[in-house]
Amino acid sequence: MRLHQLVIDSARRSPDSPAVGSAHGVFSYRELDSRADQYAAALHRRGVRPGDRVVLWSHKTFDAIALMQGALRVGAIYVPISAANPAARVQRITASCSPAVVVTDADGIRRATDHGWDDSVPLASFETVREEASAEDAPPVHKNEPDDPAYILYTSGSTGEPKGVCISHRNALAFVRWAAAEVGVTAEDRLSNHAPFNFDLSVFDLYAAFLAGASVLLVPEGLAYDPVQLGSLLHREQITVWYSVPSALTLMMQRGELLAGEPPAALRACVFAGEPFPIQHVHELRKAWPDVRMFNWYGPTETNVCTSYEVTDRDLGSTRPLPIGTAVSGDRIQLHPPRSREGEIVVSGPTVMLGYWGREPQKGPYFTGDIGRMGPDGMLEYVGRRDHMVKVRGHRIELGDIEATITANPKVAAAACLVVGSGLEAKIHAVVVPEGTERPGLLELKRECADRLPLYMVVDAVHVVTELPLTANGKTDRQALASEIAAIAPR
């Protein structure tokens, strides 16, 4: 089974059963199948062929999902980009992957035009593409090989340029099949899609639902961190499987009264991934929802989910960090150096990416840069990052990406960024050395970040210094900076 077959082969439910629900309505599998064929026909007519890239710069919509499926049906590789990304960043991504077409909505067309879009990159609206062909004109479904690329997820890059994580059909299906079986997804389930499509968490929401013939509800981006609305949605929409970053659950617990009253009646599984979940919050959730299965999943975008841990009552008495568990999806996990109880987490197996788009293919095990240790019960625990990659509300961020944007300002001679705090209190601080006598301001740097980066990468505070502290080997002493900022940051 290939990814493009997940919709077509979902025979566990009537074709007219709900497949996708969103703020724009409810759509059946029959409608999704027909719309995907329509996009496949239009893409084929435009000359899109196997291996070509199709960029989707869009909000989470039914048409975005249908276009993903249409691209896969002609053998193309889809590249999802959230509508929250500014046109400047979209153009940096298109410069990397050279798409056959960028498809966006009317607002995206306007933003691209205002930015001065490069005319060498074809740009079209969903409506325009839809009108170019009908479902009856769809070409035969392309038979992808397991190791053909299926989609590219762009993440933050240390050099300031986004990195495209290239995922094959084999990579994605190894995870989806394991995850659907582990959670026990059936045609009767209603999954929530909390993550944007360019975030690897969304792969489970969409494709586990398609595999089982379940329904999936697209949570609008505007509600993603609205704790009251999310809690209401859980109850109102009778969600049976919830999957999000821990920050969203923490926000719902603290400000959305998630744990007040009765647990959501339909909810049977709650999955979280993307960042550590403080053990005290795990205890609260487990006590309030004793009948809900809970899973802590781990894995960078380059491997999707490669370890899993199921939370049970035995965790209520623990004060250790919540384990990330044992290897899943057919993967193998080792610590480097070998035979150590603490070291870098190394992943090998079917979910490891093909490589970064435009770079050498990934060969052998993937060294994650995450440090793990074996707990007393033999379960793997997450310790932290080996480098300067951080996570803010589940979003992976290379600090160098933000630093490259800030140092592009002519008033800045040097800059270092770091995150102070954790969970909902995590803030991105920029420490800058001015180029001359004029000091760059917070609003000025916020505006420049917003023009080039996703909103979750916009700095929260700016500190101006005469020079950056250095370690003995001449590198920026981030530990010293973190200590100084923590001492002055408001609590």
VENMO-V474862 format. One record per residue. NEAR is the number of other C-alpha atoms within 12 Angstrom. Layout:
BEGIN
((NEAR) (NEAR))
END
This chain:
BEGIN
((21) (34) (48) (43) (28) (34) (43) (33) (22) (33) (21) (25) (26) (22) (25) (22) (27) (31) (46) (41) (33) (31) (20) (16) (16) (22) (29) (29) (38) (27) (27) (37) (37) (31) (39) (42) (39) (37) (45) (43) (35) (36) (47) (35) (21) (24) (23) (31) (28) (28) (31) (30) (41) (47) (46) (46) (46) (38) (34) (42) (37) (37) (38) (43) (47) (39) (46) (50) (44) (47) (52) (47) (42) (41) (39) (41) (44) (51) (49) (46) (42) (37) (35) (30) (36) (35) (35) (30) (37) (43) (35) (28) (41) (40) (25) (25) (35) (27) (34) (31) (36) (45) (44) (39) (28) (20) (21) (31) (28) (18) (25) (31) (19) (14) (19) (15) (26) (20) (15) (15) (26) (26) (34) (34) (29) (36) (21) (21) (33) (32) (19) (22) (25) (22) (27) (17) (23) (27) (29) (19) (27) (25) (22) (27) (20) (23) (27) (29) (37) (43) (46) (48) (43) (40) (40) (37) (28) (23) (18) (26) (30) (39) (33) (38) (43) (42) (40) (40) (39) (31) (41) (47) (38) (36) (44) (41) (34) (30) (38) (32) (20) (24) (34) (24) (34) (27) (28) (26) (36) (40) (51) (44) (44) (45) (39) (41) (40) (38) (37) (44) (40) (38) (45) (45) (45) (48) (43) (43) (44) (47) (41) (37) (37) (42) (44) (48) (41) (43) (39) (29) (25) (19) (24) (29) (31) (27) (25) (24) (25) (38) (37) (23) (34) (37) (24) (17) (29) (26) (36) (38) (43) (46) (45) (43) (41) (41) (36) (39) (42) (38) (29) (31) (30) (23) (21) (23) (23) (30) (30) (20) (14) (17) (29) (30) (19) (25) (31) (29) (37) (36) (42) (42) (45) (37) (40) (37) (39) (27) (24) (21) (28) (40) (29) (24) (37) (28) (24) (23) (28) (25) (21) (27) (28) (36) (37) (40) (45) (45) (44) (38) (42) (41) (46) (46) (49) (44) (41) (36) (31) (29) (35) (24) (21) (16) (25) (22) (18) (20) (15) (25) (32) (43) (39) (40) (30) (34) (33) (32) (35) (29) (29) (24) (38) (32) (29) (24) (16) (14) (12) (16) (23) (25) (28) (32) (41) (33) (40) (33) (32) (35) (43) (43) (46) (38) (32) (30) (32) (20) (15) (12) (19) (25) (16) (16) (27) (35) (30) (33) (25) (33) (27) (39) (35) (29) (22) (13) (16) (16) (25) (36) (35) (41) (25) (23) (24) (19) (19) (28) (28) (39) (36) (34) (36) (37) (36) (35) (42) (34) (39) (28) (36) (47) (41) (31) (39) (42) (28) (23) (28) (21) (22) (33) (27) (31) (39) (41) (44) (44) (40) (32) (23) (23) (29) (29) (18) (28) (30) (39) (36) (42) (43) (40) (31) (27) (21) (17) (14) (14) (24) (33) (25) (23) (16) (23) (37) (29) (23) (30) (34) (26) (26) (35) (42) (35) (27) (29) (45) (36) (40) (31) (29) (33) (33) (30) (25) (18) (20) (28) (25) (15) (13) (8) (8) (10) (13) (23) (23) (28) (21) (19) (31) (27) (17) (20) (28) (22) (13) (14) (22) (12) (11))
END
